[in-house]
Amino acid sequence: MTAVSRNTAQHITAPVVTDRLVLRLFTPADTEDRYAYQCLPEVARYLYRPPLTREGCAESIAARARGTDWRTDGDTLLLAVCRKEEPGVVGEVVLTLTSAHARQAEIGWVFNPRHAGRGYATEAAGALLSVAFGQLEAHRVFARLDALNTASVRVCERLGMRREAHLVENDLDGDRWGSEYVYALLAREWQD
């Protein structure tokens, strides 16, 4: 039996360390770093929501600063992605428990465009997948992304995720109908 199916909490507080990165819980001191990319229209473009305000960033950080028990549908683990050698947050990864019963989780990532093209999203998302399948004993992890978000498509494919669905014009982003891809990976398919 898994931790989730036994109805016992699996409190997750991080940090997760990779070759170049540290994934850790956000602190209030990270608000400005997070706001620097979350306020950008080009970042929010694929998230089907407006850019976040400084207050929205601070509220979100405060709500998740203690980690998660990873027990109930909707429990969310939001981690700041930092470079080992340099101060500051370059992005974030998130894992949301969508079905405790079926051990399903949704993964996502958002990065400051200033740090694009360095493989940070793939490295951080891969580390979070290891947590999901190892520590949290997820059965299936999936990512939903705008079909135009080619950078995230490449991340999913580098991680070995398979495209399971192409939802055509399934969401309205202002005046634009957005289409969505769903990528997924099963625990038995994940290779650390």
N, C-alpha and C positions, 0 to 999 in steps of 0.2 A: 504494500500500500504506500501511497505517497503522502507527503506532508499535507498537501491540500485536501486529499480525500479523507484523511483522518480528522479533519476539522481542527487541526492544531495550527497555531500561528507559526509562521516562519519569518521572524522579524529580520528585515533586510536594512542594513545601515551602510553598506559599502565599506571602504573604497575597493575598487577593482583596479589592478595595475597591469598594464601591458608594457611592451618594449618602450613605447614613447609616451604613453598617456597614463593619466590617473583619472578614474571615474569615481566621483564622490558626491555625496549629498550637497546640494546648494546651501549656502549660508546667506544671511542678509547682506553681507559684504559683497556678494556676487551680483547684486541687483544691477549695477551700472554695466557690467560686462554683458550680462544677459540682455539688457535693454538695448545695447549697441547693435545687436543683430535682430532681436525680436521686433524692433520698431520699423524695420526696413520693409517697404512694400514688396520688394523682390523676394524676400524671405517668406512673407505671409502669403504670397501669390499662390503657392501650391498647398496651403494649409486650410483653404476655404474659410478663412476668417480674416478680419482686419488685423493690421499690425498691433502688437500689444503696447499698451502704455507703460510708463515707468511704474505706476501704481499696480497695474495688472501683473507685471513681472514680480514685484515685491510680494503681492498677495499670493501668487502661485508658489513662490519659494517658501513663504511662511507656512502654507498649507501642507507642504511635503518635506519640510526640513528634518523631520524625525524619522524618515523612512516609511516603510509600510509593513504591516503584519502579513500581507500576502495570503489572505484567507477568503475575502469576499469579492464578488464580482465588482469591478470598478477600482479595486485597489491599484495604486499606481506608484511605480518606482521611477522617479525623475532624478537623473544624475548629471552633474556638471562634468564636462570633459575638459581636462586641463593637460597641458604639456608638462612632462616631468621636469624639464630644465628651465621653464619660463613661467612667470606668474600669469594669472588671468585665465578666464574661461574662454575657450574657443568654440564651444557648442554644447549640445546636450543630447542625451539619449533617454528614451522613456520606454517603459514596459508596463502595460496595463493588463491586469487579469480580467479577461472578458467572460470566461466561464470557469469557475472554480470546479464545478462538477466534471467538466470535460477536459480540464487542465489546458485551456486555450489562452494564449496571451497575444496581444498586439504590440509590436515593436515600432518605434519611430525614432527619428533623429532630425535635428535642426542645427546647422552650423553657421558661424559667421562667414560670409562670403570672402572675407579677407584671408581666410585659411583654406580656401577650396583648392582642390587638386593635389593635396598632400597625403591622401589616403586615411585621414583621421576618421571620417565617417565609417568606412569599412572596418577599421581597426577597433573603434569603439563599439560599433554594433556587433561585431564578432565577439567581443568580450562580454557584452550583455547577453548574447545568445548562449554563451557558455554558462552564465549565471542562470538563465532561464531553464536550460535543459539539465544542468548539473544540480545546483543548489535548490532551485525552485521546482524541479521535476515536472516541467511543462511537457505535455504530449505534443503540442503543435504551437508554433509561433508564426504569426502572419504579419504582413505589412500592407497597408493600403496607401496608394500614392496616385497622384494625378498622372495621367498617361503622358502628359507633356514634360514631366519632371525626369528628364533623361539621366541626370546625375544620380537620382535615387534608384532608377531602374538599374543602372550599372552597379550600385552598391548591393542591391538584392542579388543580382546575378553573380557578383564576386563572392558573396556569402554562400552560394550554392542553393539559393531559394528558387523555387519553381513558380512560374506564372500560372496561377490557377483560374483567374478570371479577368475579363476585360468588360467592365460595366460602361456602357455607352451613354453619355450625357445623363449621368445619374445624380449630379449635384449642380446647383446653381451658385456661381461665384460672381455676385454682382449681376452683370449683364451676360456673362459667359457661361455656357453649359460646359461643365467639366466631365471628362471621362476618367475612369479610375481603373487601375490595375490592382489585383490582389496577388501578392506573392506569399508563399508559405514554405515551411520546413518542418518536418517531423523530428522528434527526438532521435529516432533510430537512423535518420539521415545525417544528423549533425556529427561532424568530425572536428574535434577540438584542435 
